[in-house]
Structure formats: C-alpha cells, structure tokens
Amino acid sequence: MKHQLIKSQADLAEALKGRRKELKITQKELAAISNLSHNGISRIEVADSDVQLSTLLKLSKLLGFKIILEMED
C-alpha cells in the first residue's frame, strides 16, 4: 500500500489527479459518477478550490483510497 503525505492543497490536487489517471478515468467521467461538475473536478485538480471533507470522502470511495488522520507529537 502506497502512502502519500499531503501537506498542501497542491499536494492533494496532484494526488487526486494522479489516482484518477492511474484508473484511466477522465475528469468528465469522474464528474458524472461523483455528481460533481467537470469544472469542479478541474478546479480541485489544479488546487484552485478548497475541497470539502464530504467531497473528499466521496472521491475516496470512487477512486479507491483511504484518508488517514495522523496526530503529530
């Protein structure tokens, strides 16, 4: 299992875009199955939009990844 540390909006955008491409899903296809707009997916993938947790959870189910919150000491 590959882990990816997300420390910025840009990191999240790159991770989501990379996962979508791994699965060979277009932005338009992801928009259709997630009930989000194509423009919304595009804005998330260029870090031009704050992603709500509910949207991130929805995308995690569709793209097959886990969200893990790890507390620092």
N, CA, C and O atoms as CSV, one atom per row, in Angstrom:
chain,resi,resn,atom,element,x,y,z
A,1,MET,N,N,0.843,-1.176,0.000
A,1,MET,CA,C,0.000,0.000,0.000
A,1,MET,C,C,0.889,1.240,0.000
A,1,MET,O,O,1.777,1.371,0.842
A,2,LYS,N,N,0.651,2.142,-0.937
A,2,LYS,CA,C,1.437,3.354,-1.066
A,2,LYS,C,C,0.849,4.459,-0.186
A,2,LYS,O,O,-0.357,4.704,-0.212
A,3,HIS,N,N,1.700,5.119,0.585
A,3,HIS,CA,C,1.260,6.226,1.427
A,3,HIS,C,C,1.729,7.527,0.795
A,3,HIS,O,O,2.798,7.586,0.187
A,4,GLN,N,N,0.934,8.547,0.942
A,4,GLN,CA,C,1.280,9.844,0.392
A,4,GLN,C,C,0.967,10.904,1.440
A,4,GLN,O,O,-0.168,11.019,1.902
A,5,LEU,N,N,1.974,11.668,1.804
A,5,LEU,CA,C,1.811,12.734,2.781
A,5,LEU,C,C,1.299,13.984,2.075
A,5,LEU,O,O,1.914,14.469,1.126
A,6,ILE,N,N,0.181,14.493,2.543
A,6,ILE,CA,C,-0.436,15.688,1.960
A,6,ILE,C,C,-0.237,16.833,2.937
A,6,ILE,O,O,-0.746,16.803,4.057
A,7,LYS,N,N,0.505,17.839,2.509
A,7,LYS,CA,C,0.760,18.993,3.370
A,7,LYS,C,C,0.226,20.299,2.793
A,7,LYS,O,O,0.312,21.347,3.433
A,8,SER,N,N,-0.319,20.234,1.598
A,8,SER,CA,C,-0.836,21.455,0.982
A,8,SER,C,C,-1.955,21.108,0.014
A,8,SER,O,O,-2.167,19.945,-0.330
A,9,GLN,N,N,-2.652,22.124,-0.410
A,9,GLN,CA,C,-3.711,21.958,-1.393
A,9,GLN,C,C,-3.126,21.418,-2.703
A,9,GLN,O,O,-3.748,20.600,-3.380
A,10,ALA,N,N,-1.929,21.885,-3.045
A,10,ALA,CA,C,-1.266,21.428,-4.272
A,10,ALA,C,C,-0.926,19.938,-4.181
A,10,ALA,O,O,-1.062,19.210,-5.165
A,11,ASP,N,N,-0.484,19.481,-3.003
A,11,ASP,CA,C,-0.200,18.051,-2.802
A,11,ASP,C,C,-1.463,17.218,-3.001
A,11,ASP,O,O,-1.435,16.174,-3.654
A,12,LEU,N,N,-2.564,17.689,-2.433
A,12,LEU,CA,C,-3.835,16.977,-2.559
A,12,LEU,C,C,-4.279,16.945,-4.019
A,12,LEU,O,O,-4.714,15.906,-4.515
A,13,ALA,N,N,-4.171,18.065,-4.695
A,13,ALA,CA,C,-4.564,18.152,-6.103
A,13,ALA,C,C,-3.777,17.152,-6.943
A,13,ALA,O,O,-4.349,16.432,-7.760
A,14,GLU,N,N,-2.466,17.112,-6.738
A,14,GLU,CA,C,-1.610,16.209,-7.503
A,14,GLU,C,C,-1.934,14.742,-7.199
A,14,GLU,O,O,-1.942,13.909,-8.106
A,15,ALA,N,N,-2.197,14.426,-5.940
A,15,ALA,CA,C,-2.526,13.056,-5.552
A,15,ALA,C,C,-3.845,12.607,-6.189
A,15,ALA,O,O,-3.938,11.495,-6.709
A,16,LEU,N,N,-4.845,13.459,-6.148
A,16,LEU,CA,C,-6.146,13.117,-6.729
A,16,LEU,C,C,-6.051,12.951,-8.244
A,16,LEU,O,O,-6.598,12.003,-8.808
A,17,LYS,N,N,-5.366,13.862,-8.883
A,17,LYS,CA,C,-5.184,13.795,-10.336
A,17,LYS,C,C,-4.417,12.528,-10.719
A,17,LYS,O,O,-4.782,11.835,-11.668
A,18,GLY,N,N,-3.358,12.236,-9.976
A,18,GLY,CA,C,-2.561,11.043,-10.253
A,18,GLY,C,C,-3.369,9.766,-10.110
A,18,GLY,O,O,-3.268,8.867,-10.944
A,19,ARG,N,N,-4.171,9.683,-9.053
A,19,ARG,CA,C,-5.001,8.494,-8.831
A,19,ARG,C,C,-6.041,8.342,-9.929
A,19,ARG,O,O,-6.282,7.234,-10.408
A,20,ARG,N,N,-6.656,9.446,-10.329
A,20,ARG,CA,C,-7.650,9.400,-11.404
A,20,ARG,C,C,-7.011,8.879,-12.684
A,20,ARG,O,O,-7.590,8.049,-13.386
A,21,LYS,N,N,-5.814,9.373,-12.981
A,21,LYS,CA,C,-5.121,8.935,-14.197
A,21,LYS,C,C,-4.691,7.476,-14.106
A,21,LYS,O,O,-4.734,6.760,-15.106
A,22,GLU,N,N,-4.274,7.023,-12.919
A,22,GLU,CA,C,-3.928,5.598,-12.725
A,22,GLU,C,C,-5.098,4.708,-13.108
A,22,GLU,O,O,-4.922,3.645,-13.702
A,23,LEU,N,N,-6.295,5.162,-12.758
A,23,LEU,CA,C,-7.509,4.395,-13.023
A,23,LEU,C,C,-8.052,4.617,-14.431
A,23,LEU,O,O,-9.062,4.030,-14.817
A,24,LYS,N,N,-7.362,5.479,-15.202
A,24,LYS,CA,C,-7.757,5.789,-16.583
A,24,LYS,C,C,-9.189,6.327,-16.670
A,24,LYS,O,O,-9.981,5.918,-17.519
A,25,ILE,N,N,-9.486,7.248,-15.770
A,25,ILE,CA,C,-10.788,7.908,-15.736
A,25,ILE,C,C,-10.575,9.371,-16.138
A,25,ILE,O,O,-9.671,10.029,-15.623
A,26,THR,N,N,-11.385,9.870,-17.034
A,26,THR,CA,C,-11.282,11.279,-17.420
A,26,THR,C,C,-11.961,12.152,-16.357
A,26,THR,O,O,-12.740,11.666,-15.536
A,27,GLN,N,N,-11.651,13.428,-16.394
A,27,GLN,CA,C,-12.311,14.367,-15.476
A,27,GLN,C,C,-13.819,14.345,-15.718
A,27,GLN,O,O,-14.610,14.391,-14.775
A,28,LYS,N,N,-14.198,14.275,-16.964
A,28,LYS,CA,C,-15.623,14.268,-17.311
A,28,LYS,C,C,-16.318,13.023,-16.761
A,28,LYS,O,O,-17.434,13.111,-16.250
A,29,GLU,N,N,-15.664,11.867,-16.862
A,29,GLU,CA,C,-16.231,10.628,-16.323
A,29,GLU,C,C,-16.336,10.697,-14.798
A,29,GLU,O,O,-17.344,10.291,-14.221
A,30,LEU,N,N,-15.284,11.217,-14.148
A,30,LEU,CA,C,-15.310,11.341,-12.697
A,30,LEU,C,C,-16.413,12.290,-12.260
A,30,LEU,O,O,-17.096,12.039,-11.266
A,31,ALA,N,N,-16.588,13.367,-12.989
A,31,ALA,CA,C,-17.659,14.314,-12.674
A,31,ALA,C,C,-19.020,13.626,-12.746
A,31,ALA,O,O,-19.872,13.831,-11.882
A,32,ALA,N,N,-19.216,12.819,-13.768
A,32,ALA,CA,C,-20.503,12.148,-13.951
A,32,ALA,C,C,-20.782,11.145,-12.823
A,32,ALA,O,O,-21.896,11.106,-12.299
A,33,ILE,N,N,-19.786,10.337,-12.444
A,33,ILE,CA,C,-20.040,9.321,-11.422
A,33,ILE,C,C,-20.046,9.888,-10.006
A,33,ILE,O,O,-20.577,9.265,-9.086
A,34,SER,N,N,-19.453,11.075,-9.830
A,34,SER,CA,C,-19.404,11.681,-8.493
A,34,SER,C,C,-20.512,12.702,-8.270
A,34,SER,O,O,-20.698,13.199,-7.159
A,35,ASN,N,N,-21.242,13.009,-9.329
A,35,ASN,CA,C,-22.283,14.028,-9.266
A,35,ASN,C,C,-21.709,15.402,-8.937
A,35,ASN,O,O,-22.353,16.220,-8.280
A,36,LEU,N,N,-20.474,15.639,-9.410
A,36,LEU,CA,C,-19.832,16.945,-9.304
A,36,LEU,C,C,-19.711,17.504,-10.713
A,36,LEU,O,O,-19.842,16.768,-11.691
A,37,SER,N,N,-19.464,18.789,-10.819
A,37,SER,CA,C,-19.304,19.372,-12.152
A,37,SER,C,C,-17.905,19.094,-12.684
A,37,SER,O,O,-16.955,18.919,-11.922
A,38,HIS,N,N,-17.801,19.058,-14.012
A,38,HIS,CA,C,-16.489,18.895,-14.646
A,38,HIS,C,C,-15.581,20.052,-14.234
A,38,HIS,O,O,-14.397,19.849,-13.962
A,39,ASN,N,N,-16.126,21.247,-14.188
A,39,ASN,CA,C,-15.371,22.421,-13.757
A,39,ASN,C,C,-14.893,22.261,-12.317
A,39,ASN,O,O,-13.773,22.649,-11.986
A,40,GLY,N,N,-15.740,21.691,-11.461
A,40,GLY,CA,C,-15.363,21.469,-10.066
A,40,GLY,C,C,-14.197,20.502,-9.941
A,40,GLY,O,O,-13.273,20.745,-9.165
A,41,ILE,N,N,-14.228,19.404,-10.699
A,41,ILE,CA,C,-13.128,18.432,-10.696
A,41,ILE,C,C,-11.858,19.110,-11.183
A,41,ILE,O,O,-10.791,18.939,-10.594
A,42,SER,N,N,-11.972,19.867,-12.240
A,42,SER,CA,C,-10.806,20.567,-12.792
A,42,SER,C,C,-10.205,21.532,-11.776
A,42,SER,O,O,-8.986,21.586,-11.620
A,43,ARG,N,N,-11.040,22.284,-11.093
A,43,ARG,CA,C,-10.555,23.250,-10.096
A,43,ARG,C,C,-9.874,22.552,-8.923
A,43,ARG,O,O,-8.886,23.059,-8.392
A,44,ILE,N,N,-10.389,21.399,-8.517
A,44,ILE,CA,C,-9.761,20.630,-7.441
A,44,ILE,C,C,-8.378,20.173,-7.887
A,44,ILE,O,O,-7.421,20.246,-7.115
A,45,GLU,N,N,-8.265,19.705,-9.126
A,45,GLU,CA,C,-7.010,19.142,-9.631
A,45,GLU,C,C,-5.933,20.184,-9.921
A,45,GLU,O,O,-4.770,19.826,-10.110
A,46,VAL,N,N,-6.290,21.442,-9.958
A,46,VAL,CA,C,-5.268,22.494,-10.113
A,46,VAL,C,C,-5.142,23.313,-8.833
A,46,VAL,O,O,-4.554,24.394,-8.837
A,47,ALA,N,N,-5.691,22.800,-7.748
A,47,ALA,CA,C,-5.615,23.437,-6.426
A,47,ALA,C,C,-6.202,24.840,-6.433
A,47,ALA,O,O,-5.699,25.741,-5.762
A,48,ASP,N,N,-7.268,25.012,-7.197
A,48,ASP,CA,C,-7.930,26.313,-7.299
A,48,ASP,C,C,-9.229,26.333,-6.493
A,48,ASP,O,O,-10.026,27.264,-6.608
A,49,SER,N,N,-9.432,25.300,-5.681
A,49,SER,CA,C,-10.677,25.191,-4.923
A,49,SER,C,C,-10.407,24.455,-3.623
A,49,SER,O,O,-9.708,23.442,-3.614
A,50,ASP,N,N,-10.954,24.957,-2.531
A,50,ASP,CA,C,-10.883,24.227,-1.267
A,50,ASP,C,C,-11.841,23.046,-1.363
A,50,ASP,O,O,-12.996,23.201,-1.762
A,51,VAL,N,N,-11.361,21.886,-1.001
A,51,VAL,CA,C,-12.168,20.679,-1.091
A,51,VAL,C,C,-12.852,20.438,0.247
A,51,VAL,O,O,-12.195,20.367,1.285
A,52,GLN,N,N,-14.170,20.313,0.217
A,52,GLN,CA,C,-14.897,19.985,1.439
A,52,GLN,C,C,-14.621,18.536,1.804
A,52,GLN,O,O,-14.396,17.697,0.932
A,53,LEU,N,N,-14.640,18.254,3.086
A,53,LEU,CA,C,-14.399,16.893,3.549
A,53,LEU,C,C,-15.392,15.923,2.925
A,53,LEU,O,O,-15.014,14.813,2.550
A,54,SER,N,N,-16.636,16.315,2.808
A,54,SER,CA,C,-17.649,15.419,2.222
A,54,SER,C,C,-17.298,15.076,0.772
A,54,SER,O,O,-17.514,13.946,0.335
A,55,THR,N,N,-16.765,16.030,0.036
A,55,THR,CA,C,-16.351,15.784,-1.346
A,55,THR,C,C,-15.141,14.858,-1.373
A,55,THR,O,O,-15.068,13.948,-2.200
A,56,LEU,N,N,-14.209,15.085,-0.484
A,56,LEU,CA,C,-13.012,14.248,-0.407
A,56,LEU,C,C,-13.382,12.809,-0.046
A,56,LEU,O,O,-12.812,11.867,-0.596
A,57,LEU,N,N,-14.323,12.637,0.866
A,57,LEU,CA,C,-14.783,11.292,1.231
A,57,LEU,C,C,-15.465,10.597,0.052
A,57,LEU,O,O,-15.272,9.401,-0.168
A,58,LYS,N,N,-16.258,11.348,-0.698
A,58,LYS,CA,C,-16.923,10.796,-1.880
A,58,LYS,C,C,-15.883,10.352,-2.903
A,58,LYS,O,O,-15.982,9.259,-3.461
A,59,LEU,N,N,-14.884,11.205,-3.150
A,59,LEU,CA,C,-13.841,10.871,-4.113
A,59,LEU,C,C,-13.009,9.683,-3.642
A,59,LEU,O,O,-12.551,8.880,-4.455
A,60,SER,N,N,-12.814,9.570,-2.326
A,60,SER,CA,C,-12.033,8.447,-1.808
A,60,SER,C,C,-12.718,7.114,-2.115
A,60,SER,O,O,-12.047,6.127,-2.420
A,61,LYS,N,N,-14.029,7.084,-2.038
A,61,LYS,CA,C,-14.768,5.857,-2.353
A,61,LYS,C,C,-14.689,5.543,-3.846
A,61,LYS,O,O,-14.489,4.393,-4.238
A,62,LEU,N,N,-14.846,6.562,-4.664
A,62,LEU,CA,C,-14.858,6.364,-6.113
A,62,LEU,C,C,-13.473,6.046,-6.673
A,62,LEU,O,O,-13.345,5.261,-7.613
A,63,LEU,N,N,-12.444,6.651,-6.098
A,63,LEU,CA,C,-11.083,6.456,-6.609
A,63,LEU,C,C,-10.303,5.410,-5.822
A,63,LEU,O,O,-9.171,5.083,-6.180
A,64,GLY,N,N,-10.894,4.888,-4.762
A,64,GLY,CA,C,-10.281,3.800,-4.023
A,64,GLY,C,C,-9.055,4.180,-3.213
A,64,GLY,O,O,-7.989,3.587,-3.378
A,65,PHE,N,N,-9.198,5.163,-2.343
A,65,PHE,CA,C,-8.114,5.488,-1.420
A,65,PHE,C,C,-8.681,5.748,-0.040
A,65,PHE,O,O,-9.873,6.007,0.120
A,66,LYS,N,N,-7.800,5.675,0.964
A,66,LYS,CA,C,-8.196,5.916,2.352
A,66,LYS,C,C,-7.677,7.273,2.792
A,66,LYS,O,O,-6.641,7.743,2.322
A,67,ILE,N,N,-8.403,7.883,3.687
A,67,ILE,CA,C,-7.965,9.129,4.323
A,67,ILE,C,C,-7.606,8.785,5.763
A,67,ILE,O,O,-8.445,8.300,6.522
A,68,ILE,N,N,-6.362,9.037,6.129
A,68,ILE,CA,C,-5.888,8.728,7.474
A,68,ILE,C,C,-5.423,10.005,8.126
A,68,ILE,O,O,-4.612,10.737,7.559
A,69,LEU,N,N,-5.922,10.278,9.304
A,69,LEU,CA,C,-5.516,11.442,10.079
A,69,LEU,C,C,-4.500,10.975,11.117
A,69,LEU,O,O,-4.807,10.123,11.951
A,70,GLU,N,N,-3.316,11.520,11.069
A,70,GLU,CA,C,-2.269,11.122,11.995
A,70,GLU,C,C,-1.833,12.338,12.810
A,70,GLU,O,O,-1.416,13.356,12.258
A,71,MET,N,N,-1.935,12.211,14.116
A,71,MET,CA,C,-1.567,13.301,15.015
A,71,MET,C,C,-0.066,13.337,15.210
A,71,MET,O,O,0.575,12.301,15.382
A,72,GLU,N,N,0.488,14.536,15.183
A,72,GLU,CA,C,1.911,14.718,15.430
A,72,GLU,C,C,2.135,14.934,16.933
A,72,GLU,O,O,1.257,15.424,17.643
A,73,ASP,N,N,3.311,14.563,17.390
A,73,ASP,CA,C,3.657,14.754,18.804
A,73,ASP,C,C,3.931,16.204,19.093
A,73,ASP,O,O,4.238,16.559,20.231
